[in-house]
Amino acid sequence: MKKYETIDEYLDDLPEMEKGVSQIMRELFQDAAPDGTETISYNMPAIKIDGKVIAYFAPAKGHLGFYPTAEPIEHFKNELTNFETTKGTIKIPYTLPLPAGMIREIIEYRVNQIQNK
């Protein structure tokens, strides 16, 4: 597996449809955490604040994986009923539009978690 250094490099290697969805996700991350810093962590695009990762994302077969850690998934479980989730993952099918409002809320929630610890 190729080791990525930047999100641009990561996105350049994706098929066109996955690249488009990932670019939208990247912009949602930037919009919801304007003071965040983009990074590659665990070889996935991520955004961090105060040196801590807020969330990651990565395209997979049939869905975009959104990894905001376990606690926000539990907190937002009532809003996530249309999505398959695991302890730390929200699977967003490519057949559905990205839930921009929910993604922003989860990112903002994570920013508050990190800054208020």
CNS distance restraints for C-alpha pairs under 8 A (distance, minus, plus):
assign (resid   3 and name CA) (resid  43 and name CA) 6.29 0.50 0.50
assign (resid   4 and name CA) (resid   9 and name CA) 6.51 0.50 0.50
assign (resid   4 and name CA) (resid  10 and name CA) 5.95 0.50 0.50
assign (resid   4 and name CA) (resid  40 and name CA) 6.96 0.50 0.50
assign (resid   4 and name CA) (resid  43 and name CA) 6.00 0.50 0.50
assign (resid   4 and name CA) (resid  44 and name CA) 7.99 0.50 0.50
assign (resid   5 and name CA) (resid   9 and name CA) 6.98 0.50 0.50
assign (resid   5 and name CA) (resid  10 and name CA) 7.82 0.50 0.50
assign (resid   5 and name CA) (resid  40 and name CA) 6.36 0.50 0.50
assign (resid   6 and name CA) (resid  10 and name CA) 6.36 0.50 0.50
assign (resid   6 and name CA) (resid  39 and name CA) 6.67 0.50 0.50
assign (resid   6 and name CA) (resid  40 and name CA) 6.12 0.50 0.50
assign (resid   6 and name CA) (resid  45 and name CA) 7.91 0.50 0.50
assign (resid   7 and name CA) (resid  11 and name CA) 6.07 0.50 0.50
assign (resid   7 and name CA) (resid  38 and name CA) 7.52 0.50 0.50
assign (resid   7 and name CA) (resid  39 and name CA) 6.89 0.50 0.50
assign (resid   7 and name CA) (resid  40 and name CA) 6.49 0.50 0.50
assign (resid   7 and name CA) (resid  45 and name CA) 5.64 0.50 0.50
assign (resid   8 and name CA) (resid  12 and name CA) 6.09 0.50 0.50
assign (resid   9 and name CA) (resid  13 and name CA) 6.76 0.50 0.50
assign (resid  10 and name CA) (resid  14 and name CA) 7.10 0.50 0.50
assign (resid  10 and name CA) (resid  44 and name CA) 7.89 0.50 0.50
assign (resid  10 and name CA) (resid  45 and name CA) 7.56 0.50 0.50
assign (resid  11 and name CA) (resid  19 and name CA) 5.62 0.50 0.50
assign (resid  11 and name CA) (resid  22 and name CA) 7.23 0.50 0.50
assign (resid  11 and name CA) (resid  23 and name CA) 7.52 0.50 0.50
assign (resid  12 and name CA) (resid  19 and name CA) 7.35 0.50 0.50
assign (resid  14 and name CA) (resid  18 and name CA) 6.04 0.50 0.50
assign (resid  14 and name CA) (resid  19 and name CA) 5.28 0.50 0.50
assign (resid  15 and name CA) (resid  19 and name CA) 5.94 0.50 0.50
assign (resid  16 and name CA) (resid  20 and name CA) 6.23 0.50 0.50
assign (resid  17 and name CA) (resid  21 and name CA) 6.44 0.50 0.50
assign (resid  18 and name CA) (resid  22 and name CA) 5.95 0.50 0.50
assign (resid  18 and name CA) (resid  59 and name CA) 6.30 0.50 0.50
assign (resid  19 and name CA) (resid  23 and name CA) 6.01 0.50 0.50
assign (resid  20 and name CA) (resid  24 and name CA) 6.39 0.50 0.50
assign (resid  21 and name CA) (resid  25 and name CA) 6.29 0.50 0.50
assign (resid  21 and name CA) (resid  64 and name CA) 7.89 0.50 0.50
assign (resid  21 and name CA) (resid  98 and name CA) 7.91 0.50 0.50
assign (resid  22 and name CA) (resid  26 and name CA) 6.06 0.50 0.50
assign (resid  22 and name CA) (resid  57 and name CA) 7.82 0.50 0.50
assign (resid  22 and name CA) (resid  58 and name CA) 7.48 0.50 0.50
assign (resid  22 and name CA) (resid  59 and name CA) 7.08 0.50 0.50
assign (resid  22 and name CA) (resid  64 and name CA) 7.81 0.50 0.50
assign (resid  23 and name CA) (resid  27 and name CA) 6.25 0.50 0.50
assign (resid  24 and name CA) (resid  28 and name CA) 6.23 0.50 0.50
assign (resid  25 and name CA) (resid  29 and name CA) 6.23 0.50 0.50
assign (resid  25 and name CA) (resid  57 and name CA) 7.74 0.50 0.50
assign (resid  25 and name CA) (resid  98 and name CA) 7.92 0.50 0.50
assign (resid  26 and name CA) (resid  30 and name CA) 6.30 0.50 0.50
assign (resid  27 and name CA) (resid  31 and name CA) 5.99 0.50 0.50
assign (resid  28 and name CA) (resid  32 and name CA) 6.03 0.50 0.50
assign (resid  28 and name CA) (resid 100 and name CA) 6.88 0.50 0.50
assign (resid  28 and name CA) (resid 103 and name CA) 7.20 0.50 0.50
assign (resid  28 and name CA) (resid 104 and name CA) 6.45 0.50 0.50
assign (resid  29 and name CA) (resid  33 and name CA) 5.99 0.50 0.50
assign (resid  29 and name CA) (resid  47 and name CA) 6.96 0.50 0.50
assign (resid  29 and name CA) (resid 103 and name CA) 7.93 0.50 0.50
assign (resid  29 and name CA) (resid 104 and name CA) 7.10 0.50 0.50
assign (resid  29 and name CA) (resid 107 and name CA) 6.88 0.50 0.50
assign (resid  30 and name CA) (resid  34 and name CA) 5.25 0.50 0.50
assign (resid  30 and name CA) (resid  36 and name CA) 6.94 0.50 0.50
assign (resid  30 and name CA) (resid  47 and name CA) 7.89 0.50 0.50
assign (resid  31 and name CA) (resid 104 and name CA) 7.66 0.50 0.50
assign (resid  32 and name CA) (resid 104 and name CA) 5.11 0.50 0.50
assign (resid  32 and name CA) (resid 105 and name CA) 7.67 0.50 0.50
assign (resid  32 and name CA) (resid 107 and name CA) 6.03 0.50 0.50
assign (resid  32 and name CA) (resid 108 and name CA) 5.93 0.50 0.50
assign (resid  33 and name CA) (resid 107 and name CA) 6.86 0.50 0.50
assign (resid  33 and name CA) (resid 108 and name CA) 6.67 0.50 0.50
assign (resid  33 and name CA) (resid 111 and name CA) 7.12 0.50 0.50
assign (resid  35 and name CA) (resid  49 and name CA) 6.99 0.50 0.50
assign (resid  36 and name CA) (resid  47 and name CA) 5.93 0.50 0.50
assign (resid  36 and name CA) (resid  48 and name CA) 5.31 0.50 0.50
assign (resid  36 and name CA) (resid  49 and name CA) 4.82 0.50 0.50
assign (resid  37 and name CA) (resid  47 and name CA) 5.42 0.50 0.50
assign (resid  37 and name CA) (resid  48 and name CA) 5.27 0.50 0.50
assign (resid  37 and name CA) (resid  49 and name CA) 6.33 0.50 0.50
assign (resid  38 and name CA) (resid  45 and name CA) 7.35 0.50 0.50
assign (resid  38 and name CA) (resid  46 and name CA) 5.91 0.50 0.50
assign (resid  38 and name CA) (resid  47 and name CA) 4.49 0.50 0.50
assign (resid  38 and name CA) (resid  48 and name CA) 6.49 0.50 0.50
assign (resid  39 and name CA) (resid  45 and name CA) 6.08 0.50 0.50
assign (resid  39 and name CA) (resid  46 and name CA) 5.26 0.50 0.50
assign (resid  39 and name CA) (resid  47 and name CA) 5.78 0.50 0.50
assign (resid  39 and name CA) (resid  48 and name CA) 7.18 0.50 0.50
assign (resid  40 and name CA) (resid  44 and name CA) 5.28 0.50 0.50
assign (resid  40 and name CA) (resid  45 and name CA) 4.76 0.50 0.50
assign (resid  40 and name CA) (resid  46 and name CA) 5.67 0.50 0.50
assign (resid  41 and name CA) (resid  45 and name CA) 6.53 0.50 0.50
assign (resid  41 and name CA) (resid  46 and name CA) 6.25 0.50 0.50
assign (resid  41 and name CA) (resid  56 and name CA) 7.77 0.50 0.50
assign (resid  44 and name CA) (resid  56 and name CA) 6.38 0.50 0.50
assign (resid  44 and name CA) (resid  57 and name CA) 6.35 0.50 0.50
assign (resid  44 and name CA) (resid  58 and name CA) 5.94 0.50 0.50
assign (resid  45 and name CA) (resid  56 and name CA) 5.67 0.50 0.50
assign (resid  45 and name CA) (resid  57 and name CA) 5.80 0.50 0.50
assign (resid  45 and name CA) (resid  58 and name CA) 6.85 0.50 0.50
assign (resid  46 and name CA) (resid  53 and name CA) 6.72 0.50 0.50
assign (resid  46 and name CA) (resid  54 and name CA) 7.33 0.50 0.50
assign (resid  46 and name CA) (resid  55 and name CA) 5.66 0.50 0.50
assign (resid  46 and name CA) (resid  56 and name CA) 4.16 0.50 0.50
assign (resid  46 and name CA) (resid  57 and name CA) 6.47 0.50 0.50
assign (resid  47 and name CA) (resid  53 and name CA) 5.73 0.50 0.50
assign (resid  47 and name CA) (resid  54 and name CA) 5.73 0.50 0.50
assign (resid  47 and name CA) (resid  55 and name CA) 6.02 0.50 0.50
assign (resid  47 and name CA) (resid  56 and name CA) 6.77 0.50 0.50
assign (resid  48 and name CA) (resid  52 and name CA) 5.09 0.50 0.50
assign (resid  48 and name CA) (resid  53 and name CA) 3.94 0.50 0.50
assign (resid  48 and name CA) (resid  54 and name CA) 5.05 0.50 0.50
assign (resid  48 and name CA) (resid  55 and name CA) 7.36 0.50 0.50
assign (resid  49 and name CA) (resid  53 and name CA) 6.45 0.50 0.50
assign (resid  49 and name CA) (resid  54 and name CA) 6.74 0.50 0.50
assign (resid  49 and name CA) (resid 111 and name CA) 7.16 0.50 0.50
assign (resid  49 and name CA) (resid 114 and name CA) 7.69 0.50 0.50
assign (resid  50 and name CA) (resid 114 and name CA) 7.71 0.50 0.50
assign (resid  50 and name CA) (resid 115 and name CA) 7.57 0.50 0.50
assign (resid  52 and name CA) (resid 114 and name CA) 7.39 0.50 0.50
assign (resid  54 and name CA) (resid  68 and name CA) 6.43 0.50 0.50
assign (resid  54 and name CA) (resid 107 and name CA) 6.77 0.50 0.50
assign (resid  54 and name CA) (resid 110 and name CA) 5.71 0.50 0.50
assign (resid  54 and name CA) (resid 111 and name CA) 6.46 0.50 0.50
assign (resid  54 and name CA) (resid 114 and name CA) 7.80 0.50 0.50
assign (resid  55 and name CA) (resid  66 and name CA) 7.35 0.50 0.50
assign (resid  55 and name CA) (resid  67 and name CA) 5.43 0.50 0.50
assign (resid  55 and name CA) (resid  68 and name CA) 4.24 0.50 0.50
assign (resid  55 and name CA) (resid  69 and name CA) 6.89 0.50 0.50
assign (resid  55 and name CA) (resid 107 and name CA) 7.17 0.50 0.50
assign (resid  55 and name CA) (resid 110 and name CA) 7.84 0.50 0.50
assign (resid  56 and name CA) (resid  66 and name CA) 6.06 0.50 0.50
assign (resid  56 and name CA) (resid  67 and name CA) 4.95 0.50 0.50
assign (resid  56 and name CA) (resid  68 and name CA) 6.44 0.50 0.50
assign (resid  57 and name CA) (resid  64 and name CA) 7.05 0.50 0.50
assign (resid  57 and name CA) (resid  65 and name CA) 5.41 0.50 0.50
assign (resid  57 and name CA) (resid  66 and name CA) 4.55 0.50 0.50
assign (resid  57 and name CA) (resid  67 and name CA) 5.86 0.50 0.50
assign (resid  58 and name CA) (resid  64 and name CA) 5.90 0.50 0.50
assign (resid  58 and name CA) (resid  65 and name CA) 5.13 0.50 0.50
assign (resid  58 and name CA) (resid  66 and name CA) 6.80 0.50 0.50
assign (resid  59 and name CA) (resid  63 and name CA) 6.30 0.50 0.50
assign (resid  59 and name CA) (resid  64 and name CA) 4.37 0.50 0.50
assign (resid  59 and name CA) (resid  65 and name CA) 5.85 0.50 0.50
assign (resid  60 and name CA) (resid  64 and name CA) 5.72 0.50 0.50
assign (resid  60 and name CA) (resid  65 and name CA) 6.61 0.50 0.50
assign (resid  62 and name CA) (resid  93 and name CA) 5.90 0.50 0.50
assign (resid  62 and name CA) (resid  94 and name CA) 6.01 0.50 0.50
assign (resid  63 and name CA) (resid  91 and name CA) 5.84 0.50 0.50
assign (resid  63 and name CA) (resid  92 and name CA) 5.16 0.50 0.50
assign (resid  63 and name CA) (resid  93 and name CA) 4.06 0.50 0.50
assign (resid  63 and name CA) (resid  94 and name CA) 5.14 0.50 0.50
assign (resid  64 and name CA) (resid  91 and name CA) 5.84 0.50 0.50
assign (resid  64 and name CA) (resid  92 and name CA) 5.08 0.50 0.50
assign (resid  64 and name CA) (resid  93 and name CA) 6.32 0.50 0.50
assign (resid  64 and name CA) (resid  94 and name CA) 6.84 0.50 0.50
assign (resid  65 and name CA) (resid  89 and name CA) 6.45 0.50 0.50
assign (resid  65 and name CA) (resid  90 and name CA) 5.91 0.50 0.50
assign (resid  65 and name CA) (resid  91 and name CA) 4.86 0.50 0.50
assign (resid  65 and name CA) (resid  92 and name CA) 6.35 0.50 0.50
assign (resid  66 and name CA) (resid  89 and name CA) 5.73 0.50 0.50
assign (resid  66 and name CA) (resid  90 and name CA) 5.08 0.50 0.50
assign (resid  66 and name CA) (resid  91 and name CA) 6.36 0.50 0.50
assign (resid  66 and name CA) (resid  92 and name CA) 7.38 0.50 0.50
assign (resid  67 and name CA) (resid  88 and name CA) 5.71 0.50 0.50
assign (resid  67 and name CA) (resid  89 and name CA) 4.74 0.50 0.50
assign (resid  67 and name CA) (resid  90 and name CA) 6.39 0.50 0.50
assign (resid  68 and name CA) (resid  72 and name CA) 6.63 0.50 0.50
assign (resid  68 and name CA) (resid  73 and name CA) 7.35 0.50 0.50
assign (resid  68 and name CA) (resid  88 and name CA) 6.52 0.50 0.50
assign (resid  68 and name CA) (resid  89 and name CA) 7.00 0.50 0.50
assign (resid  68 and name CA) (resid 106 and name CA) 7.33 0.50 0.50
assign (resid  68 and name CA) (resid 107 and name CA) 7.40 0.50 0.50
assign (resid  68 and name CA) (resid 110 and name CA) 7.41 0.50 0.50
assign (resid  69 and name CA) (resid  73 and name CA) 7.11 0.50 0.50
assign (resid  69 and name CA) (resid  87 and name CA) 7.55 0.50 0.50
assign (resid  69 and name CA) (resid  88 and name CA) 4.59 0.50 0.50
assign (resid  69 and name CA) (resid  89 and name CA) 7.14 0.50 0.50
assign (resid  70 and name CA) (resid  74 and name CA) 6.49 0.50 0.50
assign (resid  70 and name CA) (resid  87 and name CA) 5.15 0.50 0.50
assign (resid  70 and name CA) (resid  88 and name CA) 4.34 0.50 0.50
assign (resid  70 and name CA) (resid  89 and name CA) 7.56 0.50 0.50
assign (resid  71 and name CA) (resid  75 and name CA) 6.15 0.50 0.50
assign (resid  72 and name CA) (resid  76 and name CA) 5.95 0.50 0.50
assign (resid  72 and name CA) (resid 106 and name CA) 6.47 0.50 0.50
assign (resid  72 and name CA) (resid 109 and name CA) 7.25 0.50 0.50
assign (resid  72 and name CA) (resid 110 and name CA) 7.17 0.50 0.50
assign (resid  73 and name CA) (resid  77 and name CA) 5.71 0.50 0.50
assign (resid  73 and name CA) (resid  80 and name CA) 7.81 0.50 0.50
assign (resid  73 and name CA) (resid  85 and name CA) 7.74 0.50 0.50
assign (resid  73 and name CA) (resid  87 and name CA) 7.32 0.50 0.50
assign (resid  73 and name CA) (resid  88 and name CA) 6.93 0.50 0.50
assign (resid  73 and name CA) (resid  89 and name CA) 7.68 0.50 0.50
assign (resid  73 and name CA) (resid  90 and name CA) 7.60 0.50 0.50
assign (resid  76 and name CA) (resid  80 and name CA) 6.36 0.50 0.50
assign (resid  76 and name CA) (resid 106 and name CA) 7.77 0.50 0.50
assign (resid  77 and name CA) (resid  81 and name CA) 6.62 0.50 0.50
assign (resid  79 and name CA) (resid 102 and name CA) 7.74 0.50 0.50
assign (resid  80 and name CA) (resid  84 and name CA) 7.86 0.50 0.50
assign (resid  80 and name CA) (resid  85 and name CA) 7.81 0.50 0.50
assign (resid  83 and name CA) (resid  90 and name CA) 6.62 0.50 0.50
assign (resid  83 and name CA) (resid  91 and name CA) 6.07 0.50 0.50
assign (resid  83 and name CA) (resid  92 and name CA) 6.26 0.50 0.50
assign (resid  83 and name CA) (resid  93 and name CA) 7.87 0.50 0.50
assign (resid  84 and name CA) (resid  90 and name CA) 6.17 0.50 0.50
assign (resid  84 and name CA) (resid  91 and name CA) 5.42 0.50 0.50
assign (resid  84 and name CA) (resid  92 and name CA) 7.58 0.50 0.50
assign (resid  85 and name CA) (resid  89 and name CA) 5.42 0.50 0.50
assign (resid  85 and name CA) (resid  90 and name CA) 4.60 0.50 0.50
assign (resid  85 and name CA) (resid  91 and name CA) 6.09 0.50 0.50
assign (resid  86 and name CA) (resid  90 and name CA) 6.74 0.50 0.50
assign (resid  92 and name CA) (resid  96 and name CA) 7.23 0.50 0.50
assign (resid  92 and name CA) (resid  98 and name CA) 7.09 0.50 0.50
assign (resid  99 and name CA) (resid 103 and name CA) 6.19 0.50 0.50
assign (resid 100 and name CA) (resid 104 and name CA) 6.15 0.50 0.50
assign (resid 101 and name CA) (resid 105 and name CA) 6.21 0.50 0.50
assign (resid 102 and name CA) (resid 106 and name CA) 6.18 0.50 0.50
assign (resid 103 and name CA) (resid 107 and name CA) 6.17 0.50 0.50
assign (resid 104 and name CA) (resid 108 and name CA) 6.05 0.50 0.50
assign (resid 105 and name CA) (resid 109 and name CA) 6.00 0.50 0.50
assign (resid 106 and name CA) (resid 110 and name CA) 6.19 0.50 0.50
assign (resid 107 and name CA) (resid 111 and name CA) 6.21 0.50 0.50
assign (resid 108 and name CA) (resid 112 and name CA) 6.26 0.50 0.50
assign (resid 109 and name CA) (resid 113 and name CA) 6.19 0.50 0.50
assign (resid 110 and name CA) (resid 114 and name CA) 6.22 0.50 0.50
assign (resid 111 and name CA) (resid 115 and name CA) 6.07 0.50 0.50
assign (resid 112 and name CA) (resid 116 and name CA) 5.77 0.50 0.50
assign (resid 113 and name CA) (resid 117 and name CA) 6.25 0.50 0.50
